[in-house]
Amino acid sequence: MDLVEVKSGGFAQTSRHPWERARLALVARLIARHAPLADGDVVLDVGCGDTFVVESLARAYPGVQFYAVDSAFTPELIDTFAGRMTVRNVALFTSMAEVPAERPASLVLLMDVLEHVEDDRGMLSGLARGPLGSAATRFLITVPAYGSLFCSHDRFLGHYRRYSFAEFGALLDSARLAPLSAGHLFTSLVPLRVVQVVRERLVPPSQTPPTALASWRGSEATARVMAAVLELDGRLSMALLALGIRLPGLSNFAVCRTSA
């Protein structure tokens, strides 16, 4: 979860939002398929938010070292998140300058991060060509899809943009990243976002409302069922993508390697 959402919810969330759960499950599948990890590897999670993803992956890969970076971290937040962690193979940092560069990362995660950055091309190129990148490094990147769906959700989170699939591809190309797999996720959420955008254009909200993640108060049972449905949605998209069929979806994703 983005730290803006964490702060908006007052750190009071008791059950993870279904979308967060489904995205984690789909990311884990993409890693296993396109960027398998082994003991001794390093994973860099840039823009890690409240550490839900990185901590979950660290639990699944206890022999891998995870470096989690978020520019919105404060010393107090780092103490809070580090104090509640149940894994020992995650280190938290406020900037890339603090991350040890003893060896390149096997995997770099950028999960809904680049839309927050004004110079997205500069950031991505810097990571791809920096000391933690190498020819063997894989990049797993997600960004929100379709600029026409920009709405209060994006304004609340401080997004500069959403990306068409062509724009996303151009961004990857600018950083000399070659996709091993790229497509959309969460087809079923597109109509819901379209309805939200149309409603907001007809009746603009008086103030920017919090996102669904920030305001989520559903039960654990509800979250599990809805997450299973969203995960099935994503798995269907990935299966069809393997057949050359790209469904629309609320998120763009790509697993990439560096190109010459």
DOTORLUM-237343 format. One record per residue: residue number from 1; residue in one letter; x, y, z of N, C-alpha, C in turn. Coordinates in Angstrom, 3 decimals, decimal comma, always signed. Example, Ala and Ser with C-alpha at 12.3 -4.5 7.8 and 13.67 -1.06 7.14 Angstrom:
- 1|a|+13,190|-5,690|+7,800|+12,300|-4,500|+7,800|+13,200|-3,300|+7,800 $
- 2|s|+12,850|-2,250|+7,080|+13,670|-1,060|+7,140|+12,900|+0,030|+7,870 $
END
This chain:
- 1|m|+0,837|-1,190|+0,000|+0,000|+0,000|+0,000|+0,873|+1,241|+0,000 $
- 2|d|+0,477|+2,236|-0,784|+1,181|+3,495|-0,816|+1,149|+4,141|+0,569 $
- 3|l|+2,232|+4,834|+0,936|+2,283|+5,441|+2,269|+1,259|+6,558|+2,433 $
- 4|v|+0,830|+7,182|+1,330|-0,255|+8,163|+1,417|-1,527|+7,483|+1,916 $
- 5|e|-1,793|+6,281|+1,408|-2,977|+5,541|+1,836|-2,849|+5,058|+3,275 $
- 6|v|-1,643|+4,641|+3,647|-1,411|+4,196|+5,018|-1,714|+5,320|+5,999 $
- 7|k|-1,184|+6,495|+5,708|-1,389|+7,627|+6,611|-2,847|+8,058|+6,635 $
- 8|s|-3,517|+7,996|+5,469|-4,927|+8,368|+5,414|-5,780|+7,445|+6,267 $
- 9|g|-5,420|+6,149|+6,277|-6,156|+5,181|+7,070|-5,754|+5,139|+8,521 $
- 10|g|-4,774|+5,956|+8,902|-4,361|+6,003|+10,298|-3,719|+4,721|+10,785 $
- 11|f|-3,124|+3,935|+9,865|-2,460|+2,680|+10,224|-3,431|+1,700|+10,896 $
- 12|a|-4,744|+1,872|+10,596|-5,743|+1,097|+11,328|-6,301|-0,078|+10,542 $
- 13|q|-5,778|-0,345|+9,347|-6,330|-1,411|+8,522|-6,099|-2,766|+9,171 $
- 14|t|-7,167|-3,560|+9,260|-7,060|-4,875|+9,891|-7,056|-6,008|+8,881 $
- 15|s|-7,535|-5,755|+7,658|-7,575|-6,786|+6,629|-7,095|-6,189|+5,318 $
- 16|r|-6,197|-6,907|+4,650|-5,626|-6,406|+3,405|-6,675|-6,357|+2,292 $
- 17|h|-6,615|-5,291|+1,499|-7,545|-5,118|+0,394|-7,372|-6,260|-0,607 $
- 18|p|-8,454|-6,727|-1,209|-8,363|-7,836|-2,182|-7,406|-7,553|-3,334 $
- 19|w|-7,382|-6,320|-3,826|-6,491|-5,986|-4,933|-5,025|-6,175|-4,541 $
- 20|e|-4,674|-5,767|-3,336|-3,299|-5,948|-2,866|-2,929|-7,425|-2,817 $
- 21|r|-3,827|-8,238|-2,322|-3,581|-9,679|-2,216|-3,424|-10,299|-3,604 $
- 22|a|-4,333|-9,930|-4,504|-4,283|-10,500|-5,852|-3,026|-10,053|-6,577 $
- 23|r|-2,669|-8,788|-6,464|-1,457|-8,305|-7,125|-0,235|-9,049|-6,608 $
- 24|l|-0,148|-9,270|-5,311|+0,978|-10,014|-4,746|+1,046|-11,423|-5,324 $
- 25|a|-0,079|-12,098|-5,405|-0,100|-13,458|-5,942|+0,342|-13,479|-7,397 $
- 26|l|-0,094|-12,488|-8,178|+0,275|-12,440|-9,591|+1,751|-12,074|-9,766 $
- 27|v|+2,247|-11,183|-8,940|+3,669|-10,844|-8,969|+4,514|-12,068|-8,644 $
- 28|a|+4,091|-12,831|-7,651|+4,828|-14,046|-7,297|+4,876|-15,023|-8,465 $
- 29|r|+3,782|-15,127|-9,221|+3,762|-16,007|-10,392|+4,693|-15,497|-11,479 $
- 30|l|+4,710|-14,195|-11,695|+5,593|-13,625|-12,703|+7,060|-13,812|-12,330 $
- 31|i|+7,378|-13,673|-11,061|+8,751|-13,891|-10,613|+9,155|-15,341|-10,837 $
- 32|a|+8,303|-16,268|-10,435|+8,625|-17,687|-10,589|+8,814|-18,060|-12,058 $
- 33|r|+8,053|-17,433|-12,939|+8,091|-17,789|-14,351|+9,215|-17,095|-15,106 $
- 34|h|+9,463|-15,820|-14,797|+10,371|-15,037|-15,629|+11,622|-14,541|-14,900 $
- 35|a|+11,633|-14,595|-13,570|+12,782|-14,081|-12,817|+12,999|-14,923|-11,567 $
- 36|p|+13,220|-16,233|-11,736|+13,354|-17,110|-10,563|+14,519|-16,693|-9,675 $
- 37|l|+14,297|-16,796|-8,372|+15,285|-16,364|-7,387|+15,934|-17,562|-6,715 $
- 38|a|+17,198|-17,380|-6,329|+17,948|-18,427|-5,637|+18,595|-17,831|-4,394 $
- 39|d|+18,962|-18,688|-3,463|+19,628|-18,227|-2,248|+20,864|-17,404|-2,611 $
- 40|g|+21,038|-16,303|-1,914|+22,161|-15,424|-2,187|+21,843|-14,281|-3,119 $
- 41|d|+20,688|-14,328|-3,778|+20,290|-13,243|-4,676|+19,913|-12,002|-3,874 $
- 42|v|+19,916|-10,868|-4,568|+19,484|-9,589|-4,004|+18,283|-9,097|-4,789 $
- 43|v|+17,246|-8,655|-4,088|+16,071|-8,047|-4,709|+15,939|-6,626|-4,199 $
- 44|l|+15,747|-5,697|-5,112|+15,561|-4,292|-4,779|+14,114|-3,909|-5,039 $
- 45|d|+13,413|-3,461|-4,009|+12,024|-3,011|-4,137|+12,010|-1,498|-3,986 $
- 46|v|+11,824|-0,802|-5,100|+11,851|+0,658|-5,112|+10,425|+1,179|-4,981 $
- 47|g|+10,211|+2,087|-4,005|+8,862|+2,572|-3,745|+8,036|+1,510|-3,051 $
- 48|c|+8,582|+0,942|-2,000|+8,003|-0,254|-1,369|+6,746|+0,010|-0,554 $
- 49|g|+6,431|+1,281|-0,283|+5,230|+1,562|+0,492|+5,314|+1,006|+1,895 $
- 50|d|+4,237|+0,371|+2,331|+4,180|-0,098|+3,719|+4,799|-1,480|+3,905 $
- 51|t|+5,578|-1,945|+2,925|+6,395|-3,176|+2,982|+5,578|-4,466|+2,892 $
- 52|f|+4,308|-4,388|+2,567|+3,493|-5,605|+2,477|+4,044|-6,571|+1,440 $
- 53|v|+4,356|-6,054|+0,238|+4,843|-6,922|-0,838|+6,217|-7,477|-0,504 $
- 54|v|+7,155|-6,599|-0,128|+8,522|-7,055|+0,096|+8,601|-8,033|+1,264 $
- 55|e|+7,840|-7,799|+2,306|+7,867|-8,716|+3,444|+7,268|-10,069|+3,069 $
- 56|s|+6,217|-10,068|+2,272|+5,595|-11,327|+1,839|+6,547|-12,131|+0,968 $
- 57|l|+7,246|-11,453|+0,047|+8,204|-12,153|-0,807|+9,401|-12,639|-0,006 $
- 58|a|+9,838|-11,848|+0,961|+10,970|-12,253|+1,797|+10,642|-13,502|+2,599 $
- 59|r|+9,401|-13,626|+2,981|+8,972|-14,826|+3,714|+9,029|-16,051|+2,808 $
- 60|a|+8,708|-15,865|+1,530|+8,733|-16,979|+0,574|+10,150|-17,332|+0,138 $
- 61|y|+11,082|-16,353|+0,233|+12,472|-16,569|-0,197|+13,416|-16,195|+0,947 $
- 62|p|+13,508|-17,020|+1,989|+14,319|-16,654|+3,165|+15,809|-16,547|+2,896 $
- 63|g|+16,288|-17,137|+1,808|+17,704|-17,069|+1,487|+18,074|-15,902|+0,595 $
- 64|v|+17,121|-15,048|+0,268|+17,333|-13,890|-0,601|+17,355|-12,628|+0,249 $
- 65|q|+18,252|-11,702|-0,063|+18,306|-10,419|+0,642|+17,451|-9,392|-0,095 $
- 66|f|+16,544|-8,759|+0,623|+15,648|-7,762|+0,046|+16,005|-6,376|+0,576 $
- 67|y|+16,214|-5,441|-0,347|+16,415|-4,044|-0,011|+15,166|-3,277|-0,424 $
- 68|a|+14,531|-2,611|+0,527|+13,274|-1,898|+0,281|+13,499|-0,410|+0,475 $
- 69|v|+13,158|+0,384|-0,561|+13,425|+1,820|-0,559|+12,126|+2,581|-0,772 $
- 70|d|+11,925|+3,628|+0,023|+10,799|+4,524|-0,219|+11,183|+5,917|+0,247 $
- 71|s|+11,099|+6,885|-0,657|+11,500|+8,252|-0,325|+10,577|+8,896|+0,704 $
- 72|a|+9,389|+8,303|+0,924|+8,453|+8,840|+1,912|+8,693|+8,288|+3,306 $
- 73|f|+9,655|+7,386|+3,447|+9,996|+6,877|+4,771|+10,531|+8,004|+5,649 $
- 74|t|+10,148|+7,965|+6,890|+10,770|+8,783|+7,928|+11,435|+7,829|+8,907 $
- 75|p|+12,344|+8,313|+9,761|+12,925|+7,420|+10,770|+11,861|+6,731|+11,632 $
- 76|e|+10,788|+7,458|+11,909|+9,722|+6,873|+12,728|+9,003|+5,745|+11,989 $
- 77|l|+8,740|+5,960|+10,693|+8,080|+4,912|+9,911|+8,978|+3,683|+9,773 $
- 78|i|+10,265|+3,900|+9,547|+11,182|+2,770|+9,435|+11,190|+1,976|+10,741 $
- 79|d|+11,224|+2,679|+11,859|+11,181|+1,982|+13,152|+9,886|+1,199|+13,303 $
- 80|t|+8,765|+1,794|+12,867|+7,462|+1,124|+12,980|+7,420|-0,142|+12,136 $
- 81|f|+7,804|-0,032|+10,864|+7,730|-1,183|+9,969|+8,764|-2,247|+10,341 $
- 82|a|+9,969|-1,827|+10,675|+11,002|-2,793|+11,047|+10,628|-3,518|+12,329 $
- 83|g|+9,991|-2,794|+13,238|+9,628|-3,397|+14,515|+8,553|-4,459|+14,413 $
- 84|r|+7,706|-4,375|+13,398|+6,610|-5,344|+13,281|+6,931|-6,479|+12,311 $
- 85|m|+8,082|-6,409|+11,631|+8,425|-7,438|+10,655|+8,684|-8,777|+11,318 $
- 86|t|+8,296|-9,819|+10,607|+8,510|-11,186|+11,100|+9,600|-11,898|+10,302 $
- 87|v|+10,315|-11,149|+9,440|+11,405|-11,716|+8,645|+12,674|-10,917|+8,932 $
- 88|r|+13,812|-11,556|+8,679|+15,100|-10,921|+8,961|+15,852|-10,512|+7,700 $
- 89|n|+15,341|-10,857|+6,535|+16,077|-10,625|+5,294|+15,554|-9,427|+4,506 $
- 90|v|+15,023|-8,412|+5,216|+14,590|-7,159|+4,599|+15,288|-6,005|+5,299 $
- 91|a|+15,898|-5,120|+4,517|+16,497|-3,894|+5,047|+15,795|-2,703|+4,411 $
- 92|l|+15,474|-1,687|+5,210|+14,701|-0,534|+4,765|+15,592|+0,695|+4,618 $
- 93|f|+15,346|+1,469|+3,546|+16,150|+2,654|+3,257|+15,254|+3,775|+2,738 $
- 94|t|+15,694|+5,019|+2,949|+14,934|+6,165|+2,466|+15,392|+6,622|+1,082 $
- 95|s|+16,560|+6,168|+0,623|+17,042|+6,578|-0,694|+17,945|+5,507|-1,281 $
- 96|m|+18,106|+5,541|-2,608|+18,961|+4,585|-3,287|+20,422|+4,756|-2,878 $
- 97|a|+20,806|+5,961|-2,479|+22,196|+6,205|-2,089|+22,592|+5,389|-0,865 $
- 98|e|+21,627|+4,981|-0,069|+21,919|+4,225|+1,151|+22,027|+2,726|+0,904 $
- 99|v|+21,558|+2,252|-0,246|+21,489|+0,812|-0,501|+22,881|+0,266|-0,819 $
- 100|p|+23,298|-0,820|-0,161|+24,594|-1,415|-0,486|+24,648|-1,852|-1,946 $
- 101|a|+25,765|-1,576|-2,598|+25,924|-1,929|-4,013|+27,064|-2,923|-4,186 $
- 102|e|+27,154|-3,871|-3,256|+28,239|-4,848|-3,298|+28,095|-5,794|-4,481 $
- 103|r|+26,861|-6,075|-4,866|+26,634|-6,912|-6,047|+25,315|-6,497|-6,686 $
- 104|p|+25,157|-6,739|-7,988|+23,934|-6,324|-8,675|+22,705|-7,071|-8,142 $
- 105|a|+21,571|-6,449|-8,311|+20,312|-7,094|-7,941|+19,921|-8,120|-8,996 $
- 106|s|+19,384|-9,228|-8,557|+18,822|-10,193|-9,500|+17,472|-9,715|-10,023 $
- 107|l|+16,757|-8,949|-9,178|+15,424|-8,475|-9,536|+15,215|-7,094|-8,949 $
- 108|v|+14,666|-6,201|-9,761|+14,252|-4,876|-9,311|+12,741|-4,782|-9,456 $
- 109|l|+12,065|-4,451|-8,371|+10,613|-4,281|-8,369|+10,270|-2,798|-8,386 $
- 110|l|+9,390|-2,418|-9,297|+8,837|-1,068|-9,354|+7,327|-1,223|-9,467 $
- 111|m|+6,684|-1,388|-8,328|+5,261|-1,707|-8,292|+4,446|-0,429|-8,115 $
- 112|d|+3,902|+0,077|-9,229|+3,091|+1,296|-9,211|+3,872|+2,448|-8,581 $
- 113|v|+5,036|+2,697|-9,157|+5,953|+3,722|-8,659|+6,182|+4,832|-9,682 $
- 114|l|+6,407|+4,481|-10,937|+6,854|+5,457|-11,929|+5,837|+6,561|-12,188 $
- 115|e|+4,564|+6,275|-11,974|+3,546|+7,309|-12,170|+3,647|+8,413|-11,119 $
- 116|h|+4,369|+8,152|-10,018|+4,574|+9,150|-8,968|+5,750|+10,076|-9,259 $
- 117|v|+6,533|+9,761|-10,277|+7,808|+10,439|-10,519|+7,676|+11,346|-11,739 $
- 118|e|+8,032|+12,618|-11,585|+7,925|+13,542|-12,713|+8,827|+13,109|-13,858 $
- 119|d|+10,083|+12,770|-13,541|+11,024|+12,308|-14,558|+11,094|+10,782|-14,503 $
- 120|d|+10,050|+10,151|-15,021|+9,995|+8,691|-14,959|+11,082|+8,053|-15,812 $
- 121|r|+11,387|+8,654|-16,948|+12,421|+8,097|-17,829|+13,797|+8,159|-17,166 $
- 122|g|+14,075|+9,290|-16,533|+15,354|+9,428|-15,862|+15,517|+8,443|-14,728 $
- 123|m|+14,457|+8,254|-13,956|+14,533|+7,320|-12,840|+14,761|+5,900|-13,325 $
- 124|l|+13,978|+5,484|-14,327|+14,079|+4,110|-14,809|+15,440|+3,858|-15,452 $
- 125|s|+15,932|+4,802|-16,239|+17,244|+4,647|-16,866|+18,349|+4,588|-15,818 $
- 126|g|+18,218|+5,403|-14,777|+19,211|+5,397|-13,716|+19,282|+4,062|-12,993 $
- 127|l|+18,130|+3,447|-12,773|+18,109|+2,135|-12,129|+18,677|+1,062|-13,049 $
- 128|a|+18,306|+1,129|-14,319|+18,753|+0,102|-15,264|+20,257|+0,153|-15,489 $
- 129|r|+20,839|+1,352|-15,438|+22,268|+1,513|-15,725|+23,084|+1,783|-14,467 $
- 130|g|+22,459|+1,742|-13,307|+23,158|+2,013|-12,064|+23,926|+0,810|-11,542 $
- 131|p|+24,570|+0,950|-10,390|+25,418|-0,118|-9,850|+24,671|-1,383|-9,448 $
- 132|l|+23,364|-1,282|-9,242|+22,589|-2,469|-8,877|+21,979|-3,157|-10,088 $
- 133|g|+22,220|-2,625|-11,268|+21,733|-3,253|-12,493|+22,851|-3,983|-13,218 $
- 134|s|+22,486|-5,020|-13,948|+23,446|-5,775|-14,756|+22,694|-6,449|-15,891 $
- 135|a|+23,433|-7,127|-16,755|+22,783|-7,837|-17,862|+21,871|-8,943|-17,360 $
- 136|a|+22,151|-9,443|-16,164|+21,345|-10,534|-15,615|+20,157|-10,039|-14,792 $
- 137|t|+20,102|-8,736|-14,506|+19,034|-8,193|-13,668|+17,706|-8,204|-14,418 $
- 138|r|+16,670|-8,609|-13,726|+15,312|-8,544|-14,261|+14,558|-7,412|-13,571 $
- 139|f|+13,680|-6,762|-14,323|+12,866|-5,674|-13,795|+11,400|-6,072|-13,906 $
- 140|l|+10,690|-5,996|-12,801|+9,248|-6,260|-12,807|+8,562|-4,938|-12,479 $
- 141|i|+7,818|-4,435|-13,453|+7,275|-3,081|-13,365|+5,769|-3,116|-13,586 $
- 142|t|+5,039|-2,394|-12,753|+3,606|-2,177|-12,987|+3,328|-0,683|-12,925 $
- 143|v|+2,410|-0,228|-13,777|+1,956|+1,169|-13,786|+0,463|+1,169|-14,115 $
- 144|p|-0,273|+2,195|-13,682|-1,701|+2,261|-14,009|-1,914|+2,511|-15,502 $
- 145|a|-2,964|+1,928|-16,045|-3,218|+1,971|-17,483|-4,246|+3,050|-17,849 $
- 146|y|-4,110|+3,548|-19,086|-5,079|+4,411|-19,753|-5,159|+5,818|-19,147 $
- 147|g|-4,555|+6,770|-19,852|-4,600|+8,153|-19,413|-6,011|+8,700|-19,313 $
- 148|s|-6,920|+8,171|-20,111|-8,310|+8,648|-20,082|-9,017|+8,296|-18,784 $
- 149|l|-8,441|+7,393|-17,992|-9,050|+6,991|-16,728|-8,463|+7,747|-15,539 $
- 150|f|-7,667|+8,773|-15,798|-7,110|+9,589|-14,719|-8,266|+10,252|-13,969 $
- 151|c|-8,262|+10,101|-12,629|-9,397|+10,600|-11,841|-8,941|+10,922|-10,421 $
- 152|s|-9,894|+11,064|-9,510|-9,585|+11,429|-8,127|-8,672|+10,413|-7,459 $
- 153|h|-8,791|+9,153|-7,842|-7,905|+8,107|-7,324|-6,443|+8,501|-7,567 $
- 154|d|-6,145|+8,954|-8,774|-4,779|+9,332|-9,129|-4,357|+10,618|-8,432 $
- 155|r|-5,273|+11,570|-8,340|-4,939|+12,830|-7,677|-4,644|+12,601|-6,199 $
- 156|f|-5,416|+11,746|-5,548|-5,197|+11,449|-4,136|-3,805|+10,866|-3,906 $
- 157|l|-3,355|+10,021|-4,832|-2,072|+9,343|-4,681|-0,893|+10,163|-5,207 $
- 158|g|-1,163|+11,306|-5,810|-0,080|+12,126|-6,318|+0,506|+11,633|-7,628 $
- 159|h|-0,329|+11,013|-8,466|+0,147|+10,527|-9,763|+0,329|+11,685|-10,731 $
- 160|y|+1,371|+11,602|-11,539|+1,559|+12,542|-12,639|+0,806|+12,087|-13,889 $
- 161|r|+0,592|+10,785|-14,015|+0,051|+10,251|-15,273|-0,430|+8,819|-15,085 $
- 162|r|-1,208|+8,356|-16,058|-1,440|+6,950|-16,320|-0,866|+6,674|-17,715 $
- 163|y|-0,669|+5,409|-18,063|+0,059|+5,079|-19,285|-0,786|+4,226|-20,226 $
- 164|s|-0,833|+4,625|-21,492|-1,311|+3,685|-22,496|-0,263|+2,590|-22,646 $
- 165|f|-0,636|+1,485|-23,278|+0,330|+0,398|-23,447|+1,490|+0,843|-24,333 $
- 166|a|+1,198|+1,677|-25,331|+2,253|+2,195|-26,210|+3,195|+3,123|-25,446 $
- 167|e|+2,637|+3,973|-24,591|+3,469|+4,869|-23,784|+4,340|+4,081|-22,805 $
- 168|f|+3,780|+3,031|-22,240|+4,548|+2,179|-21,331|+5,700|+1,521|-22,079 $
- 169|g|+5,424|+1,026|-23,269|+6,464|+0,416|-24,077|+7,563|+1,401|-24,440 $
- 170|a|+7,179|+2,643|-24,754|+8,166|+3,669|-25,087|+9,033|+4,013|-23,879 $
- 171|l|+8,419|+4,013|-22,697|+9,172|+4,264|-21,467|+10,222|+3,176|-21,244 $
- 172|l|+9,828|+1,925|-21,410|+10,775|+0,817|-21,251|+11,896|+0,921|-22,273 $
- 173|d|+11,526|+1,244|-23,497|+12,521|+1,350|-24,567|+13,517|+2,474|-24,289 $
- 174|s|+13,037|+3,567|-23,698|+13,921|+4,695|-23,397|+14,989|+4,310|-22,381 $
- 175|a|+14,680|+3,347|-21,520|+15,643|+2,864|-20,531|+16,399|+1,641|-21,023 $
- 176|r|+16,187|+1,295|-22,292|+16,815|+0,118|-22,908|+16,481|-1,157|-22,119 $
- 177|l|+15,193|-1,295|-21,826|+14,682|-2,499|-21,177|+13,831|-3,265|-22,185 $
- 178|a|+14,146|-4,527|-22,363|+13,448|-5,374|-23,330|+12,473|-6,287|-22,595 $
- 179|p|+11,176|-6,190|-22,865|+10,200|-7,031|-22,149|+10,330|-8,518|-22,491 $
- 180|l|+10,342|-9,331|-21,460|+10,208|-10,779|-21,609|+8,728|-11,154|-21,638 $
- 181|s|+7,940|-10,385|-20,930|+6,479|-10,541|-20,933|+5,880|-9,195|-20,553 $
- 182|a|+4,824|-8,789|-21,263|+4,195|-7,500|-20,980|+2,728|-7,560|-21,374 $
- 183|g|+1,891|-6,953|-20,580|+0,464|-6,956|-20,877|-0,308|-6,173|-19,838 $
- 184|h|-1,575|-6,529|-19,685|-2,457|-5,873|-18,724|-2,915|-6,868|-17,662 $
- 185|l|-3,286|-6,331|-16,523|-3,895|-7,111|-15,450|-5,176|-6,417|-14,992 $
- 186|f|-6,075|-7,190|-14,416|-7,309|-6,709|-13,800|-8,301|-6,144|-14,818 $
- 187|t|-8,653|-7,010|-15,764|-9,660|-6,663|-16,771|-10,996|-6,306|-16,133 $
- 188|s|-11,389|-7,051|-15,119|-12,711|-6,864|-14,521|-12,866|-5,523|-13,819 $
- 189|l|-11,757|-4,856|-13,494|-11,843|-3,576|-12,793|-11,990|-2,388|-13,737 $
- 190|v|-11,771|-2,595|-15,030|-11,856|-1,486|-15,980|-13,255|-0,872|-16,010 $
- 191|p|-14,336|-1,667|-16,136|-15,669|-1,042|-16,159|-15,972|-0,243|-14,894 $
- 192|l|-15,512|-0,719|-13,746|-15,758|+0,007|-12,497|-15,066|+1,364|-12,507 $
- 193|r|-13,841|+1,397|-13,022|-13,130|+2,668|-13,075|-13,765|+3,594|-14,117 $
- 194|v|-14,248|+3,052|-15,227|-14,918|+3,868|-16,236|-16,141|+4,545|-15,626 $
- 195|v|-16,917|+3,789|-14,862|-18,096|+4,356|-14,201|-17,688|+5,479|-13,256 $
- 196|q|-16,618|+5,269|-12,487|-16,147|+6,297|-11,561|-15,736|+7,564|-12,303 $
- 197|v|-15,016|+7,398|-13,398|-14,544|+8,553|-14,160|-15,716|+9,323|-14,757 $
- 198|v|-16,679|+8,607|-15,329|-17,850|+9,272|-15,918|-18,630|+10,017|-14,840 $
- 199|r|-18,831|+9,385|-13,711|-19,568|+10,027|-12,614|-18,863|+11,299|-12,142 $
- 200|e|-17,536|+11,239|-12,023|-16,792|+12,410|-11,561|-16,831|+13,548|-12,574 $
- 201|r|-16,905|+13,190|-13,857|-16,954|+14,250|-14,873|-18,339|+14,895|-14,941 $
- 202|l|-19,351|+14,115|-14,612|-20,704|+14,668|-14,580|-20,940|+15,483|-13,314 $
- 203|v|-20,458|+14,952|-12,180|-20,617|+15,630|-10,891|-19,265|+15,622|-10,190 $
- 204|p|-18,426|+16,616|-10,441|-17,093|+16,648|-9,825|-17,188|+16,628|-8,301 $
- 205|p|-16,380|+15,801|-7,626|-16,414|+15,756|-6,160|-15,916|+17,063|-5,562 $
- 206|s|-16,486|+17,466|-4,419|-16,081|+18,719|-3,772|-14,685|+18,626|-3,186 $
- 207|q|-14,256|+17,414|-2,861|-12,901|+17,191|-2,382|-12,424|+15,831|-2,870 $
- 208|t|-11,112|+15,641|-2,903|-10,563|+14,391|-3,397|-10,802|+13,278|-2,391 $
- 209|p|-11,587|+12,253|-2,761|-11,872|+11,182|-1,808|-10,695|+10,233|-1,695 $
- 210|p|-10,566|+9,507|-0,563|-9,494|+8,518|-0,430|-9,713|+7,350|-1,384 $
- 211|t|-8,669|+6,611|-1,646|-8,789|+5,440|-2,506|-9,502|+4,316|-1,792 $
- 212|a|-9,884|+3,305|-2,570|-10,546|+2,138|-1,984|-9,624|+1,417|-1,003 $
- 213|l|-8,317|+1,409|-1,284|-7,379|+0,750|-0,376|-7,318|+1,483|+0,955 $
- 214|a|-7,315|+2,815|+0,906|-7,221|+3,600|+2,135|-8,472|+3,465|+2,989 $
- 215|s|-9,633|+3,294|+2,341|-10,898|+3,255|+3,076|-11,417|+1,831|+3,298 $
- 216|w|-10,668|+0,827|+2,876|-11,135|-0,557|+2,974|-11,328|-0,980|+4,425 $
- 217|r|-12,496|-1,496|+4,728|-12,796|-2,003|+6,071|-13,534|-3,341|+5,981 $
- 218|g|-13,336|-4,069|+4,876|-14,022|-5,341|+4,689|-13,477|-6,425|+5,593 $
- 219|s|-14,242|-7,489|+5,711|-13,845|-8,600|+6,566|-12,767|-9,436|+5,897 $
- 220|e|-12,108|-10,257|+6,678|-11,084|-11,144|+6,152|-11,681|-12,132|+5,155 $
- 221|a|-12,859|-12,666|+5,456|-13,499|-13,630|+4,553|-13,837|-12,975|+3,213 $
- 222|t|-14,383|-11,760|+3,262|-14,706|-11,036|+2,032|-13,457|-10,759|+1,222 $
- 223|a|-12,401|-10,353|+1,904|-11,149|-10,042|+1,211|-10,592|-11,268|+0,507 $
- 224|r|-10,650|-12,412|+1,143|-10,120|-13,639|+0,536|-10,893|-14,021|-0,725 $
- 225|v|-12,214|-13,929|-0,653|-13,040|-14,305|-1,808|-12,800|-13,347|-2,968 $
- 226|m|-12,806|-12,053|-2,686|-12,618|-11,074|-3,753|-11,206|-11,155|-4,340 $
- 227|a|-10,219|-11,428|-3,484|-8,846|-11,578|-3,975|-8,729|-12,777|-4,901 $
- 228|a|-9,413|-13,868|-4,566|-9,374|-15,061|-5,415|-9,955|-14,764|-6,795 $
- 229|v|-11,033|-13,967|-6,832|-11,644|-13,605|-8,110|-10,686|-12,742|-8,934 $
- 230|l|-10,056|-11,750|-8,290|-9,122|-10,883|-8,998|-7,874|-11,634|-9,447 $
- 231|e|-7,421|-12,571|-8,636|-6,269|-13,370|-9,051|-6,613|-14,220|-10,268 $
- 232|l|-7,809|-14,801|-10,275|-8,251|-15,574|-11,441|-8,311|-14,688|-12,679 $
- 233|d|-8,787|-13,478|-12,512|-8,809|-12,484|-13,594|-7,404|-12,308|-14,165 $
- 234|g|-6,424|-12,089|-13,295|-5,060|-11,872|-13,745|-4,440|-13,104|-14,376 $
- 235|r|-4,708|-14,251|-13,823|-4,159|-15,489|-14,377|-4,723|-15,763|-15,771 $
- 236|l|-5,998|-15,431|-15,972|-6,594|-15,582|-17,296|-5,894|-14,654|-18,292 $
- 237|s|-5,646|-13,406|-17,879|-4,959|-12,466|-18,761|-3,579|-12,978|-19,133 $
- 238|m|-2,847|-13,535|-18,167|-1,505|-14,029|-18,441|-1,544|-15,267|-19,337 $
- 239|a|-2,541|-16,118|-19,140|-2,664|-17,312|-19,975|-2,962|-16,933|-21,418 $
- 240|l|-3,866|-15,979|-21,611|-4,194|-15,544|-22,967|-3,027|-14,796|-23,608 $
- 241|l|-2,274|-14,077|-22,787|-1,113|-13,364|-23,310|-0,102|-14,343|-23,909 $
- 242|a|+0,030|-15,503|-23,283|+0,943|-16,522|-23,804|+0,494|-17,026|-25,176 $
- 243|l|-0,795|-16,833|-25,480|-1,331|-17,227|-26,781|-1,376|-16,052|-27,758 $
- 244|g|-0,828|-14,921|-27,344|-0,804|-13,752|-28,209|-2,028|-12,872|-28,115 $
- 245|i|-2,853|-13,085|-27,077|-4,077|-12,305|-26,904|-3,912|-11,406|-25,685 $
- 246|r|-3,923|-10,099|-25,895|-3,758|-9,158|-24,792|-5,099|-8,515|-24,453 $
- 247|l|-5,620|-8,865|-23,275|-6,859|-8,271|-22,803|-6,596|-6,880|-22,238 $
- 248|p|-7,608|-6,020|-22,217|-7,452|-4,740|-21,522|-7,360|-4,992|-20,019 $
- 249|g|-6,879|-4,016|-19,278|-6,778|-4,164|-17,830|-6,413|-2,849|-17,191 $
- 250|l|-6,695|-2,724|-15,901|-6,479|-1,464|-15,200|-5,005|-1,198|-14,939 $
- 251|s|-4,166|-2,246|-15,011|-2,726|-2,102|-14,790|-1,948|-2,603|-16,006 $
- 252|n|-0,867|-1,896|-16,342|+0,140|-2,421|-17,259|+1,200|-3,151|-16,437 $
- 253|f|+1,735|-4,237|-16,979|+2,871|-4,878|-16,323|+3,896|-5,277|-17,369 $
- 254|a|+5,139|-5,397|-16,925|+6,205|-5,909|-17,787|+7,289|-6,530|-16,921 $
- 255|v|+7,817|-7,654|-17,379|+9,043|-8,221|-16,823|+10,100|-8,048|-17,898 $
- 256|c|+11,195|-7,386|-17,555|+12,168|-6,970|-18,560|+13,592|-7,409|-18,208 $
- 257|r|+14,412|-7,408|-19,214|+15,860|-7,512|-19,045|+16,487|-6,299|-19,722 $
- 258|t|+17,726|-5,999|-19,370|+18,399|-4,894|-20,031|+18,825|-5,315|-21,433 $
- 259|s|+18,788|-4,363|-22,364|+19,210|-4,637|-23,725|+20,460|-3,834|-24,033 $
- 260|a|+21,177|-4,214|-25,054|+22,432|-3,540|-25,399|+22,174|-2,113|-25,887 $
END
